[in-house]
Amino acid sequence: MANIKVKNVTKIFGDDPEEGLKLLKNGSSKEEILEKKGLTVGVNDVSFNINSNEVFVIMGLSGSGKSTLLRCLNRLIQPTAGEIIIGDTNITKLDKKQLRDIRREKFGMVFQNFALFPFRNILENTQFGLEVYDISKEEMEERSKKALKKVGLEGWENKYPDELSGGMQQRVGLARALAIDPDILLMDEPFSALDPLIKRDMQDLLLEIYDELDKTIIFITHDLDEALRLGDRIAIMKDGEIVQLGTAEDILTNSKNEYVEEFVKNVNRSQILTAQDVMVKPLELVYEKDGPNTARYKMKQNGISSVFVVGKKKKLKGLVRIEDVTKAIENGEKDLSDVIKDTKKVSPDTTINELFDDISQMDVPLPVVEDGTLKGIIVKGTVLANLS
């Protein structure tokens, strides 16, 4: 796997892009350059790094430069200025043969319009990208079938594109990219033409594949909910420039300007925020070695009616309620073993949207647990505060 470094990349369309570069450096705006010289600034002095095995989302409105920037990354569009470095290779310095080789070895692409061949069956469409490799027909078929299985299309190999739904056709497009086993997947608004439910299914599928494979994914979208759901980091573009780059939490809580604020003001935060984002530290904990009197004392001191019991390294054992502890004291019991109750647990990455039923029904805090360890607790008030 390789990091990607983008350094001061600019793309200007027109007959004299160098003149456009001079104007940009002298402070002319995109609109002024178009009006004076008829040149279009697609990307303007963009720099960022993409980490190995990261989902990096580039988003913006139509005309923001996001798709142009994506195509600069593998030089389908030749940048006017700047450098793109994959690992230790500066691809802006490669000749045509070297560029073909690195595209073949490093990149897979998935487009919005599926780009399937109508007169090829699904297996033949999937193995199209492998036809430029020096491998046998048997290996091509084996790798294509494996890719189709990954996207849930095992058994559909002999069907044709017009026999598949839009979502299934996009799965074929994804399988075709996976079959060549690239290090980097470039995805240009691949789900934007799909119905909302199918779109959600494809997002889930992409996340499943990402968890299984060691890939770097660069994903273009104009949909903020999609960006926030998929991206480890998100770059928001306007007029060819990146106006903000950060995690979903960064962008939701610290919008840099009015343009970004406009994007995020209507976002459904319940689909983005996770248990880890809204959990708080427990007021108090009880340990396995503690007895009923200690548990009751800790609850009374903190004004709470229940408390979580943990073992070594905060391994969650369960929960005790004050009424059960009081009965144990009245019965002369010396430990908590008979009053510790199991309780529902959630993982740190569970979204608030997935927790609504549990939150609405709970009369005790909800423990957030990872590998058996209590990381924090969720209380209703904290959830409401974060959603607002």
Secondary structure, 3 states (H helix, E strand, C coil): CCCEEEEEEEEEECCCHHHHHHHHHCCCCHHHHHHHHCCEEEEEEEEEEECCCCEEEEECCCCCCHHHHHHHHCCCCCCCEEEEEECCEEHHHCCHHHHHHHHHHHEEEECCCCCCCCCCCHHHHHCHHHHHCCCCHHHHHHHHHHHHHHCCCCCCCCCCHHHCCHHHHHHHHHHHHHHCCCCEEEEECCCCCCCHHHHHHHHHHHHHHHHHCCCEEEEEECCHHHHHHHCCEEEEEECCEEEEEECHHHHHHCCCCHHHHHHHCCCCHHHCCEHHHHCECCCCEEECCCCHHHHHHHHHHHCCCEEEEECHHHEEEEEEEHHHHHHHHHCCCCCCCCCCECCCCECCCCEHHHHHHHHHHCCCCEEEEECCEEEEEECHHHHHHHHC
